[in-house]
Every structure is written in structure tokens, then in C-alpha cells.
Amino acid sequence: MPNSKPSRARARTAKRLSNAAKIGMAPGALIHLGERKTEQAAITLIEYGPGEIVETQFSSLADSRAYQSRLPVLWLNVHGLHEPEVMAEIGRRFNLHPLVLEDILNTDQRPKVDDYGDYLFMVARFFEIETESGQTGSDQVSIILGMNFVLTFQERPSGRFDPIRERLRQDRGQIRKLGADYLAYSLLDTVVDRYFTILEHIGERTEELEDIMLDRPRPNALQLVHQLKRETLDLRRAIWPLREMINNLARADDRFFRPETRPYLRDVYDHTVHAIESLEANRDVIAGMLDIYLSAASNRVNQEVRALTVVAIIFMPATLISGIFGMNFKFMPLLDWPNGFFVAIGLMATVATTLSFIFWRRRWLK
């Protein structure tokens, strides 16, 4: 498995530097905190109603300022959070609180939901499988739900919301008919469904590593166990607050999510609970793998020590016999006998063969 330590180290360094730049600034200051994951911010707008949909991509802030929406529901998506001037313009256009913009630019947020009266601000995390290392990484997704609009902010293009765009374009299901709240539900459902793919990936790696542990642990097996523990810990930090967030949305008043949308939110909540159960099962298996590793390593050492002990015991009588006949005495049995040497060698071979047979019968020789 390729090592991803350099990329993680760069991410930690970027986070430290950005956090240092934030110290002493006023609340609501627009400073990007986190790793820059795309070269340029991209803004796309989808407006739709029961019978029509319009897609627009803005190449500059001037184009966005001059644009006037005309359809009932709009979905504005931003890829790239490192341009504070883009965030400031969106905040001005939709009358967003400065603390909301600050939280969007801080990409290390805990999943949560905040009610700002005219809109809901939600934060979740999207997990992806890194191509180079095969490990999991995460991006922050911020969602703002208003009465007739949804704003989403992602660190980089992931393509995970493309199925929702296709459903809007082809008018499949009820997504065009049920308004902005149903769109927000669809986005949350996509985030939660992605967790099952990640959990399946971690489960496969866990089973593979467990087989390696039981067979013959590799030198880097312990490092792989700690990698899996760290990834499941990151998942746990994201899923548990997300369950609380969705539960609060399902139990809140009807200002943002209408009664016909609430059953879908409860379904997402059930999926979140299922994901947590799968995650905890994987965590238990990974926690037990350390015991498996130590037991396998101890068993391997015991087998090697036993093999060395058997060899030493087999040759110990020969050492004793040769030592006796090597003593410097003038009168000793067999010293003057022409066949004494062959008798001593035969005695050594007989004892060694007898001991080898005994150890073989006891299955100590493998």
C-alpha cells in the first residue's frame, strides 16, 4: 500500500498556517482554513420548477451580480472555498450571517445544523477513497436551505451530486415537484449513502488484514492496523454528529421541511443508524486485530524457540559423548580399541535418531 504520509503532512502544515493567520481577527472574518484542493472556484446555478429547468455557470462575479432568477427553486453550488471574495458576494446576495460564511471557509467543522431564522445552515463530511494510497479522505460539504433555495459549498468537484442533477434534468421522481426541502433531503441522502461505500471498502481491507494476521503477520501489519483505526475514528467523528443533526431536522417545526418531506428525513436517519452499527462492528474487529497480531507474533516466536530447543536437545548427547572422550586421561575405555571411534559415532547417531523420532511423534518437528 503506497504511503500517503507526505500528503497528510502537507495538509496538517496548511491547516496550522491558516489557523495561525486567523488568530486575533474579528469574528466573521473571511479566512480560508484548510487545504486548497482546487485551482479556481467554480459556481453553477440550477433553477427549476415543475415543467422547466435552467442551468447556468458563472465565469466571474460580475456575471453573478447581473443575474436574476425567475424559476421557483434555485440550487447554487460552489466548488472551491479558497476565494473569500466569492463567499462575500454569495453572502451579500442571500443575506447570510458572517459567522455562516466563516464556518463555510473553515473546512474542519463538526457536522451540525444551525437555525438562522430565514434559513438552515448544515455541515456534513463527504468521504472518498484516495486513488494513490487506497485510504479514505474527507471533504467538508456545507448546505444552506432557505424557503426557495439551496446553497452547497464543496472543497473540490467530486461528482457525488451528479445523480441529483440528472434527476432534475430528466424530471425523474418527485424532485422537481416537492421544492427546496426535498432537494436538501436528496443531498443529505447522497452524503449518507456514500458512507456505506466507504464502510464496505474498510470492511474489505479489514478482512484482508485479518487473514494476513492469522496466517503470517507482515512487518508493516501493525502500521496498517493503526491506519484503519485512524480512518474509522475519522468516520465516527463525522457519522455520530450527523445522526444527531438529521434527528433534529426530522423533529423540527415545519418552516423548512414540510410534512410530506419528513418521512424521507426519517429514512435518512435510519440509514445513519445502520451506518453507525456497521462502523462499530468494524471498529470492534480492528480493535481485536491488535490482540491477534500480538498472539500471532508470540506464537511464531514460540515455534522458533521450540525448533531451536529441539535441535539443541538432539545434538546435546553428541556433545556430551564427545566431551567425555575428549578428556585428557591416560586410561579411558575404548581409547585403545580400533573400533572405538566408530562405536562413539554410532552411539551419537543412535541417540540423535531416537530423540528425533520422539520429537516427531509428539509433532514438535514441522
N, C-alpha and C positions, 0 to 999 in steps of 0.2 A: 504494500500500500504506500503510495507516494507520501512524502512528508509535507504537511501544509503549515509547518511552524512559521516560515518566513512571512506568509500572507497574514497569519493571525498576529504576528508581532507587529507588522505594519499597521494593522487595524487598531491594535492597542496603543501604538505610538500616536496615530492620528487622533484617537479619542482623548489621550492625555493632553495633546497640544490644544485641541479645540476646547476642552474643559478649562484649561489654563487661560485661554483667551476670554472666556466668559466671566471669570472672577471679577467682581467689582462692578459689573454692568447692571443697569436698571432692569427690573422685571419686565418681561415682554420684549427684550432686545432680540433682534433677529440675527442670530448667530447659528450657523450650521454646526452641529455637534455630531461627529461620526465620520465614517469613511466615505469618501467620494466615490460612487460606484458607476457614474455615467458622465460622459464628457459635457453634455449640454442638456438642459431641461427641455422637455417636450410637453406641450399642452394640447390635449384633444378634448373636443366637446361633442357630446351626442345629445341631441334634442329629439324627443319623441312624443307621440300621442297614439291613440288607438288606431289611427289609419295612416300615420306618416312618421318618418324618421329622417333626421338630417345630421350628417357628421361633418365636423369642421376641425381642422388642425391649424393652430396658430403658430406662425413663424416669428412673431415679435410681439412685445407688449402693446405696441401701438395698434396692431390688428385686434387684439382682445379688447382694448378700450372702446373701439368703434363698433364692436359687435353688439347687436341687440337680439335677444332671444324672443321667439314668437310661439313656440310649442309648449304644451302644459308642463312637461317634466324635462329637466336637463341633468346630464351627468358630465361633470368636468373631471378629467383625470390628468394628473401631473406625474411625469417620470423625472426624477432627479430633484433633490432637495437642497442643493448647494448654492442656489441663486436666491438670496433673500429678497431681491427686488421683485422677483416673480411672486413670492409669498405675500409681499406687501401689497401688490396690486390685487391679488385674489382676495386678500383680507379687506381691502377697501371696497371692492366690488360687491362682496357678500356680507359686509359689515361684521367681520369676525373679530372676536376679542384678541388683543395682543398676546395673552397667555396661551391661546389656542395655537397661534402661529409659532410661538416659542416651542410648544410641545411638539408640533409637527417637525420642526427643524432639529429637535433633539431625538436622534434615532435610537436611543437606549431607553425608551419609555416602557413602563409596565402596562400590559393590556388593561384598559379601563374604559369607562363611559362617564362623560360629564354633561350635565344638562345646563345649557346657557339660555334657556327660555325660548328663543326663536329657533334653536337648532340643537342637535345632539352631536357631541364630539366623541368618537370612538377610536381606540387604538388597538391594533392586533399585530401579530407577527406571522409572516409568511416564511415557511421553512423550505429550503431547496437542498438538493443533493449536489455537492460540488463535483464538477467533472474530473478535476485533476486528482483529488485525494479520495473521493468516494465518501467523504464525511458530510455532515449536514451543516448548513449555514442558514442564517435567518436575515430577513429584511423587515423593516417596520412598515406597516400599512396604516395610514390614518384615514378615517371615514367621517365625513360630516353629513348629517342628514337634516335637511330643512323641510319645510312644508311642501315644496315642489322641486327640490333639487338635491343632488347627492354630489359631494366632492370627495375624490380619492387622491391620496398622495403616496407615491411609491418611490423607493430609493433608486430603482432601476427597472427597465422593462423586463417582465418575467413571462408574459403571455398567459398567466393564470386566469385573467379575466376575459380572455378572448372568447371562450364559450358563451359567456353572458352577452358579449357584443353580437355574436352570431345569432343568438336567440332574439335579440332586439331587431336585428336586420331582417330576419326571416319571420318575425312575429309568431314564434313558437310558444305555446303555453299562454300564461296569463301575464307575462311580464310587462307588456305594454298597457294592460288594462287596469292593473292594480296600483299604479303610481310609484312615487319615490320610495315609500316604505318597503314595498316588495322588492325594489331594486337593491336597497340596503340589505334586506334579508338575503338576497341571492349572493351578494358579495361576501357576507359573513359565512354563508353556507359553503362557498368555494374555499374560503380560508380553512374552515374546519375539515372539509373533505380532504384537503391536502395533508392534514396530519396523519390520516390513515395510510397514505402512500409512504410517508416518512417512517411511520411506525413499522410498516411491513419491511421497509429497507433495513431498519435497525434490527428487527427480528431475524431476518435472514443472516445478517452479519453476526448476530449473537449466536445463532445455531451453528454457523460455520466455526466460530471461535470456540464454542463449547466442544465440538467434535475434535478440534485440534488439541484442546486442553486434555481431553480424555485419552487421546492417542499418544501424542508426544509433544509437550509444550515447546514452542519455539522460544528463542531468547527474547524476542520482542512481544511475546504474548501478554505480559503484564502491562506493557505500554498500550496495547490495543484495548485491554480491559478498561484502563483509565480513560482512554478516548471515548469509549462507549458510555462510561459513567458520566463524563462531562456533557456529552450530547444529550443523554436522557435528562440530565439536570436542567439543561437549557430548555428542553421541551416542557419539562414540568413547570418551570417558571413562566412559560407562555400559556400553557393549557389551563392551569388551575385558575388564574385570574380571568381568563376568557370565559370559563364556565360561570363564574360569578357575574361577569358583565352581561352575558346573554340571559341569565336568570333575571337580572334586574330589568332588562329590556322587556322580557316576557311578562313581567309583573307590573310594569309602569302604567301610567294612565294612557289615554287614547290620543294624546296630542300628536304623536309622531307615528306610531304603529296602530293601524286600525284593527278592529276586532277580527276581520277576515284574514289579516296577516299574522295574528298571534299564534295560531296553530302551527304555522311554519317555523316561527321562532322556537316554540316548544320542541319541535322536531330537531332543530339545530342543537338545542340544549341536550336532548337525548344522545345525539351523536357525540357531543363533547364529553358526556359522562362515559360513553363507550370508549372513546379515545383515551380517557384517563385510566380506565380499567386496564386497557391494553398496555399503556405506558407503565403502570405499576407492576404488571406481570413481567414485562421486560426488565424493569429495574431489579426485581427480585432475582431473576435469573442471572443478571450481570453481577449482582452482589454476591451470589453464590459461586460465581466463577473464580473469585479470588481464593476461596477455600479449595475449589477443585485444582487450581494451579499449585497451591502450596502442598496439597495432598499428592498430586502427581509428581511434583519435584521431590518430595520426601520419599515417595515410593521408588522413584528412579535412583536416588542416592542409596536407598536400602538394597536394591538389587545389585548395584555396582559394588557396594561394600560386601555383600554376600558372595559375589563372584570372586572378589579378591581374597576373601576369607577361605573359600573352598580351595582355591589354588594354593594358598599358603599352607593349609592343612595337608593337602595331598603331598606337597614336597617337604613338609616338616619331618616325617620319619626318615626320608633320604638324607636330610641334613643331619639328623641325629646319628644315623649309622656312619655316615662319612666322618662326622666329628669324632665318634668313638675310635674308629680305625686310624684317625689322624693323630691320636695322642702319642706322645714321644716316650713310649715304654719299650724296654728291650724284649720282654717276654709278653706276647699277646697271642690269643688264639687266632689261627688261620693265617698269621703273617708268613709263616714258612711253608704253608701248603700251596702247591702250584695252582690249585683251582680256587683259592681264597678270594681273589678279586671277582671272579665270576659269581661266586656264591653271594658276595656282598651286593653286587649289582642286581642279581636276581631277587634278593631279599627286598631291595629298594623298589624294584618294579612290581613285585607281588603286593607289597603294602600299598603302593600308589594305585594299582589297579583295583584292589579291594575297596579302598576309600572312594575311588571314582564311581564304582558300582553302587556303593551305599548312597552316595550323594545323588546319583542318577535315579535310584529307586525312590528317593524322597523328593524328587523333582526340584532339586536345588541347582541342577545343571540344565540350562536352557540355551 
